[in-house]
Amino acid sequence: MENRINEIKGFINNKYSARKCGWTSQRSEGNYDDCFSDGYECGVSSVLYDIGIILGMELEVPDEPDYDY
């Protein structure tokens, strides 16, 4: 079980991006093909952050969305 938890922690360390947690639809304005990808990346990083915190990991705090572009 401990080995599996370490695998999950390694996955989170490799895939989590605090910067992507702040991505909004405004980031893709003018390039609407990116809206889905940006939303997906934002959601994945947000979930990875939550799981990492549950596992007791120290992760960079997620960026807040910037709605004032």
Backbone as XML, in Angstrom:
<?xml version="1.0"?>
<chain id="A" units="angstrom">
  <residue number="1" name="MET">
    <atom name="N" x="0.821" y="-1.198" z="0.000"/>
    <atom name="CA" x="0.000" y="0.000" z="0.000"/>
    <atom name="C" x="0.871" y="1.271" z="0.000"/>
  </residue>
  <residue number="2" name="GLU">
    <atom name="N" x="1.938" y="1.248" z="0.784"/>
    <atom name="CA" x="2.832" y="2.408" z="0.856"/>
    <atom name="C" x="3.466" y="2.696" z="-0.497"/>
  </residue>
  <residue number="3" name="ASN">
    <atom name="N" x="3.792" y="1.630" z="-1.244"/>
    <atom name="CA" x="4.373" y="1.794" z="-2.568"/>
    <atom name="C" x="3.393" y="2.496" z="-3.510"/>
  </residue>
  <residue number="4" name="ARG">
    <atom name="N" x="2.112" y="2.142" z="-3.420"/>
    <atom name="CA" x="1.092" y="2.773" z="-4.266"/>
    <atom name="C" x="0.945" y="4.251" z="-3.937"/>
  </residue>
  <residue number="5" name="ILE">
    <atom name="N" x="0.969" y="4.579" z="-2.661"/>
    <atom name="CA" x="0.864" y="5.979" z="-2.249"/>
    <atom name="C" x="2.067" y="6.769" z="-2.766"/>
  </residue>
  <residue number="6" name="ASN">
    <atom name="N" x="3.242" y="6.169" z="-2.722"/>
    <atom name="CA" x="4.427" y="6.841" z="-3.257"/>
    <atom name="C" x="4.325" y="7.034" z="-4.765"/>
  </residue>
  <residue number="7" name="GLU">
    <atom name="N" x="3.728" y="6.074" z="-5.472"/>
    <atom name="CA" x="3.503" y="6.228" z="-6.909"/>
    <atom name="C" x="2.560" y="7.390" z="-7.185"/>
  </residue>
  <residue number="8" name="ILE">
    <atom name="N" x="1.517" y="7.496" z="-6.394"/>
    <atom name="CA" x="0.551" y="8.598" z="-6.557"/>
    <atom name="C" x="1.238" y="9.927" z="-6.284"/>
  </residue>
  <residue number="9" name="LYS">
    <atom name="N" x="2.027" y="10.001" z="-5.239"/>
    <atom name="CA" x="2.748" y="11.234" z="-4.919"/>
    <atom name="C" x="3.704" y="11.610" z="-6.044"/>
  </residue>
  <residue number="10" name="GLY">
    <atom name="N" x="4.378" y="10.638" z="-6.616"/>
    <atom name="CA" x="5.266" y="10.899" z="-7.746"/>
    <atom name="C" x="4.506" y="11.424" z="-8.945"/>
  </residue>
  <residue number="11" name="PHE">
    <atom name="N" x="3.342" y="10.844" z="-9.196"/>
    <atom name="CA" x="2.496" y="11.301" z="-10.295"/>
    <atom name="C" x="2.088" y="12.760" z="-10.075"/>
  </residue>
  <residue number="12" name="ILE">
    <atom name="N" x="1.667" y="13.074" z="-8.868"/>
    <atom name="CA" x="1.257" y="14.435" z="-8.546"/>
    <atom name="C" x="2.432" y="15.395" z="-8.722"/>
  </residue>
  <residue number="13" name="ASN">
    <atom name="N" x="3.599" y="15.022" z="-8.237"/>
    <atom name="CA" x="4.780" y="15.885" z="-8.386"/>
    <atom name="C" x="5.107" y="16.154" z="-9.848"/>
  </residue>
  <residue number="14" name="ASN">
    <atom name="N" x="4.866" y="15.175" z="-10.709"/>
    <atom name="CA" x="5.178" y="15.331" z="-12.133"/>
    <atom name="C" x="4.100" y="16.076" z="-12.913"/>
  </residue>
  <residue number="15" name="LYS">
    <atom name="N" x="2.858" y="16.000" z="-12.476"/>
    <atom name="CA" x="1.752" y="16.537" z="-13.279"/>
    <atom name="C" x="1.119" y="17.816" z="-12.726"/>
  </residue>
  <residue number="16" name="TYR">
    <atom name="N" x="1.242" y="18.071" z="-11.430"/>
    <atom name="CA" x="0.592" y="19.240" z="-10.829"/>
    <atom name="C" x="1.273" y="20.527" z="-11.282"/>
  </residue>
  <residue number="17" name="SER">
    <atom name="N" x="0.457" y="21.520" z="-11.613"/>
    <atom name="CA" x="0.968" y="22.834" z="-11.989"/>
    <atom name="C" x="0.105" y="23.908" z="-11.322"/>
  </residue>
  <residue number="18" name="ALA">
    <atom name="N" x="0.699" y="24.635" z="-10.380"/>
    <atom name="CA" x="-0.031" y="25.709" z="-9.704"/>
    <atom name="C" x="-0.497" y="26.753" z="-10.703"/>
  </residue>
  <residue number="19" name="ARG">
    <atom name="N" x="0.308" y="27.004" z="-11.715"/>
    <atom name="CA" x="-0.011" y="28.012" z="-12.730"/>
    <atom name="C" x="-1.287" y="27.637" z="-13.494"/>
  </residue>
  <residue number="20" name="LYS">
    <atom name="N" x="-1.435" y="26.358" z="-13.828"/>
    <atom name="CA" x="-2.596" y="25.925" z="-14.611"/>
    <atom name="C" x="-3.902" y="26.032" z="-13.826"/>
  </residue>
  <residue number="21" name="CYS">
    <atom name="N" x="-3.824" y="26.044" z="-12.508"/>
    <atom name="CA" x="-5.044" y="26.177" z="-11.693"/>
    <atom name="C" x="-5.712" y="27.531" z="-11.913"/>
  </residue>
  <residue number="22" name="GLY">
    <atom name="N" x="-4.971" y="28.497" z="-12.394"/>
    <atom name="CA" x="-5.511" y="29.834" z="-12.619"/>
    <atom name="C" x="-5.994" y="30.081" z="-14.032"/>
  </residue>
  <residue number="23" name="TRP">
    <atom name="N" x="-5.941" y="29.075" z="-14.889"/>
    <atom name="CA" x="-6.366" y="29.278" z="-16.273"/>
    <atom name="C" x="-7.875" y="29.442" z="-16.357"/>
  </residue>
  <residue number="24" name="THR">
    <atom name="N" x="-8.307" y="30.421" z="-17.113"/>
    <atom name="CA" x="-9.727" y="30.696" z="-17.300"/>
    <atom name="C" x="-10.033" y="30.782" z="-18.793"/>
  </residue>
  <residue number="25" name="SER">
    <atom name="N" x="-11.296" y="30.938" z="-19.123"/>
    <atom name="CA" x="-11.675" y="31.080" z="-20.534"/>
    <atom name="C" x="-11.089" y="32.355" z="-21.130"/>
  </residue>
  <residue number="26" name="GLN">
    <atom name="N" x="-10.841" y="33.363" z="-20.297"/>
    <atom name="CA" x="-10.242" y="34.596" z="-20.792"/>
    <atom name="C" x="-8.843" y="34.340" z="-21.347"/>
  </residue>
  <residue number="27" name="ARG">
    <atom name="N" x="-8.149" y="33.361" z="-20.790"/>
    <atom name="CA" x="-6.807" y="33.031" z="-21.281"/>
    <atom name="C" x="-6.860" y="32.587" z="-22.741"/>
  </residue>
  <residue number="28" name="SER">
    <atom name="N" x="-7.968" y="31.949" z="-23.141"/>
    <atom name="CA" x="-8.111" y="31.427" z="-24.495"/>
    <atom name="C" x="-8.834" y="32.391" z="-25.427"/>
  </residue>
  <residue number="29" name="GLU">
    <atom name="N" x="-9.156" y="33.560" z="-24.938"/>
    <atom name="CA" x="-9.912" y="34.505" z="-25.758"/>
    <atom name="C" x="-9.187" y="34.752" z="-27.077"/>
  </residue>
  <residue number="30" name="GLY">
    <atom name="N" x="-9.942" y="34.627" z="-28.150"/>
    <atom name="CA" x="-9.366" y="34.794" z="-29.480"/>
    <atom name="C" x="-8.858" y="33.489" z="-30.059"/>
  </residue>
  <residue number="31" name="ASN">
    <atom name="N" x="-8.708" y="32.472" z="-29.240"/>
    <atom name="CA" x="-8.291" y="31.148" z="-29.698"/>
    <atom name="C" x="-9.181" y="30.131" z="-28.997"/>
  </residue>
  <residue number="32" name="TYR">
    <atom name="N" x="-10.418" y="30.065" z="-29.427"/>
    <atom name="CA" x="-11.416" y="29.284" z="-28.712"/>
    <atom name="C" x="-11.185" y="27.786" z="-28.768"/>
  </residue>
  <residue number="33" name="ASP">
    <atom name="N" x="-10.298" y="27.320" z="-29.638"/>
    <atom name="CA" x="-9.963" y="25.898" z="-29.647"/>
    <atom name="C" x="-9.263" y="25.494" z="-28.355"/>
  </residue>
  <residue number="34" name="ASP">
    <atom name="N" x="-8.658" y="26.454" z="-27.668"/>
    <atom name="CA" x="-7.948" y="26.156" z="-26.422"/>
    <atom name="C" x="-8.862" y="26.114" z="-25.202"/>
  </residue>
  <residue number="35" name="CYS">
    <atom name="N" x="-10.102" y="26.577" z="-25.300"/>
    <atom name="CA" x="-10.983" y="26.644" z="-24.123"/>
    <atom name="C" x="-11.121" y="25.292" z="-23.444"/>
  </residue>
  <residue number="36" name="PHE">
    <atom name="N" x="-11.364" y="24.242" z="-24.222"/>
    <atom name="CA" x="-11.531" y="22.926" z="-23.619"/>
    <atom name="C" x="-10.231" y="22.470" z="-22.965"/>
  </residue>
  <residue number="37" name="SER">
    <atom name="N" x="-9.139" y="22.597" z="-23.674"/>
    <atom name="CA" x="-7.845" y="22.152" z="-23.141"/>
    <atom name="C" x="-7.469" y="22.918" z="-21.881"/>
  </residue>
  <residue number="38" name="ASP">
    <atom name="N" x="-7.664" y="24.228" z="-21.895"/>
    <atom name="CA" x="-7.339" y="25.036" z="-20.715"/>
    <atom name="C" x="-8.207" y="24.636" z="-19.529"/>
  </residue>
  <residue number="39" name="GLY">
    <atom name="N" x="-9.488" y="24.434" z="-19.762"/>
    <atom name="CA" x="-10.381" y="24.010" z="-18.686"/>
    <atom name="C" x="-10.006" y="22.642" z="-18.143"/>
  </residue>
  <residue number="40" name="TYR">
    <atom name="N" x="-9.651" y="21.750" z="-19.042"/>
    <atom name="CA" x="-9.228" y="20.408" z="-18.639"/>
    <atom name="C" x="-7.964" y="20.481" z="-17.778"/>
  </residue>
  <residue number="41" name="GLU">
    <atom name="N" x="-6.962" y="21.208" z="-18.255"/>
    <atom name="CA" x="-5.698" y="21.329" z="-17.520"/>
    <atom name="C" x="-5.906" y="21.980" z="-16.152"/>
  </residue>
  <residue number="42" name="CYS">
    <atom name="N" x="-6.767" y="22.991" z="-16.107"/>
    <atom name="CA" x="-7.081" y="23.653" z="-14.843"/>
    <atom name="C" x="-7.736" y="22.660" z="-13.872"/>
  </residue>
  <residue number="43" name="GLY">
    <atom name="N" x="-8.698" y="21.901" z="-14.368"/>
    <atom name="CA" x="-9.396" y="20.928" z="-13.525"/>
    <atom name="C" x="-8.482" y="19.827" z="-13.023"/>
  </residue>
  <residue number="44" name="VAL">
    <atom name="N" x="-7.636" y="19.305" z="-13.901"/>
    <atom name="CA" x="-6.708" y="18.238" z="-13.506"/>
    <atom name="C" x="-5.771" y="18.734" z="-12.407"/>
  </residue>
  <residue number="45" name="SER">
    <atom name="N" x="-5.176" y="19.898" z="-12.602"/>
    <atom name="CA" x="-4.247" y="20.407" z="-11.594"/>
    <atom name="C" x="-4.955" y="20.714" z="-10.280"/>
  </residue>
  <residue number="46" name="SER">
    <atom name="N" x="-6.179" y="21.195" z="-10.355"/>
    <atom name="CA" x="-6.934" y="21.480" z="-9.129"/>
    <atom name="C" x="-7.204" y="20.204" z="-8.336"/>
  </residue>
  <residue number="47" name="VAL">
    <atom name="N" x="-7.585" y="19.142" z="-9.027"/>
    <atom name="CA" x="-7.841" y="17.861" z="-8.358"/>
    <atom name="C" x="-6.549" y="17.269" z="-7.804"/>
  </residue>
  <residue number="48" name="LEU">
    <atom name="N" x="-5.467" y="17.356" z="-8.572"/>
    <atom name="CA" x="-4.187" y="16.841" z="-8.084"/>
    <atom name="C" x="-3.745" y="17.582" z="-6.830"/>
  </residue>
  <residue number="49" name="TYR">
    <atom name="N" x="-3.981" y="18.880" z="-6.784"/>
    <atom name="CA" x="-3.642" y="19.652" z="-5.585"/>
    <atom name="C" x="-4.441" y="19.125" z="-4.378"/>
  </residue>
  <residue number="50" name="ASP">
    <atom name="N" x="-5.732" y="18.955" z="-4.562"/>
    <atom name="CA" x="-6.580" y="18.476" z="-3.462"/>
    <atom name="C" x="-6.139" y="17.098" z="-2.975"/>
  </residue>
  <residue number="51" name="ILE">
    <atom name="N" x="-5.855" y="16.197" z="-3.898"/>
    <atom name="CA" x="-5.408" y="14.855" z="-3.513"/>
    <atom name="C" x="-4.060" y="14.933" z="-2.804"/>
  </residue>
  <residue number="52" name="GLY">
    <atom name="N" x="-3.156" y="15.749" z="-3.323"/>
    <atom name="CA" x="-1.852" y="15.907" z="-2.684"/>
    <atom name="C" x="-1.966" y="16.415" z="-1.252"/>
  </residue>
  <residue number="53" name="ILE">
    <atom name="N" x="-2.838" y="17.373" z="-1.035"/>
    <atom name="CA" x="-3.037" y="17.906" z="0.320"/>
    <atom name="C" x="-3.603" y="16.826" z="1.238"/>
  </residue>
  <residue number="54" name="ILE">
    <atom name="N" x="-4.548" y="16.037" z="0.737"/>
    <atom name="CA" x="-5.101" y="14.932" z="1.528"/>
    <atom name="C" x="-3.994" y="13.954" z="1.926"/>
  </residue>
  <residue number="55" name="LEU">
    <atom name="N" x="-3.032" y="13.737" z="1.015"/>
    <atom name="CA" x="-1.924" y="12.815" z="1.298"/>
    <atom name="C" x="-0.822" y="13.447" z="2.130"/>
  </residue>
  <residue number="56" name="GLY">
    <atom name="N" x="-0.997" y="14.713" z="2.498"/>
    <atom name="CA" x="-0.024" y="15.384" z="3.357"/>
    <atom name="C" x="1.171" y="15.954" z="2.615"/>
  </residue>
  <residue number="57" name="MET">
    <atom name="N" x="1.044" y="16.149" z="1.309"/>
    <atom name="CA" x="2.148" y="16.697" z="0.521"/>
    <atom name="C" x="2.203" y="18.213" z="0.671"/>
  </residue>
  <residue number="58" name="GLU">
    <atom name="N" x="3.405" y="18.749" z="0.541"/>
    <atom name="CA" x="3.572" y="20.199" z="0.509"/>
    <atom name="C" x="3.687" y="20.614" z="-0.949"/>
  </residue>
  <residue number="59" name="LEU">
    <atom name="N" x="2.670" y="21.290" z="-1.440"/>
    <atom name="CA" x="2.623" y="21.715" z="-2.833"/>
    <atom name="C" x="2.505" y="23.229" z="-2.912"/>
  </residue>
  <residue number="60" name="GLU">
    <atom name="N" x="2.973" y="23.770" z="-4.021"/>
    <atom name="CA" x="2.826" y="25.201" z="-4.262"/>
    <atom name="C" x="1.328" y="25.542" z="-4.297"/>
  </residue>
  <residue number="61" name="VAL">
    <atom name="N" x="0.960" y="26.639" z="-3.668"/>
    <atom name="CA" x="-0.439" y="27.061" z="-3.626"/>
    <atom name="C" x="-0.905" y="27.384" z="-5.046"/>
  </residue>
  <residue number="62" name="PRO">
    <atom name="N" x="-2.110" y="26.914" z="-5.419"/>
    <atom name="CA" x="-2.600" y="27.176" z="-6.774"/>
    <atom name="C" x="-2.769" y="28.671" z="-7.054"/>
  </residue>
  <residue number="63" name="ASP">
    <atom name="N" x="-2.469" y="29.061" z="-8.293"/>
    <atom name="CA" x="-2.726" y="30.427" z="-8.727"/>
    <atom name="C" x="-4.223" y="30.681" z="-8.739"/>
  </residue>
  <residue number="64" name="GLU">
    <atom name="N" x="-4.603" y="31.888" z="-8.387"/>
    <atom name="CA" x="-6.009" y="32.294" z="-8.480"/>
    <atom name="C" x="-6.285" y="32.745" z="-9.910"/>
  </residue>
  <residue number="65" name="PRO">
    <atom name="N" x="-7.467" y="32.451" z="-10.417"/>
    <atom name="CA" x="-7.803" y="32.937" z="-11.756"/>
    <atom name="C" x="-7.726" y="34.451" z="-11.838"/>
  </residue>
  <residue number="66" name="ASP">
    <atom name="N" x="-7.201" y="34.940" z="-12.944"/>
    <atom name="CA" x="-7.116" y="36.383" z="-13.185"/>
    <atom name="C" x="-8.169" y="36.733" z="-14.218"/>
  </residue>
  <residue number="67" name="TYR">
    <atom name="N" x="-9.249" y="37.342" z="-13.764"/>
    <atom name="CA" x="-10.361" y="37.684" z="-14.657"/>
    <atom name="C" x="-10.227" y="39.065" z="-15.255"/>
  </residue>
  <residue number="68" name="ASP">
    <atom name="N" x="-9.176" y="39.797" z="-14.922"/>
    <atom name="CA" x="-9.013" y="41.181" z="-15.387"/>
    <atom name="C" x="-7.944" y="41.309" z="-16.462"/>
  </residue>
  <residue number="69" name="TYR">
    <atom name="N" x="-8.015" y="40.536" z="-17.484"/>
    <atom name="CA" x="-7.017" y="40.635" z="-18.562"/>
    <atom name="C" x="-7.213" y="41.934" z="-19.282"/>
  </residue>
</chain>
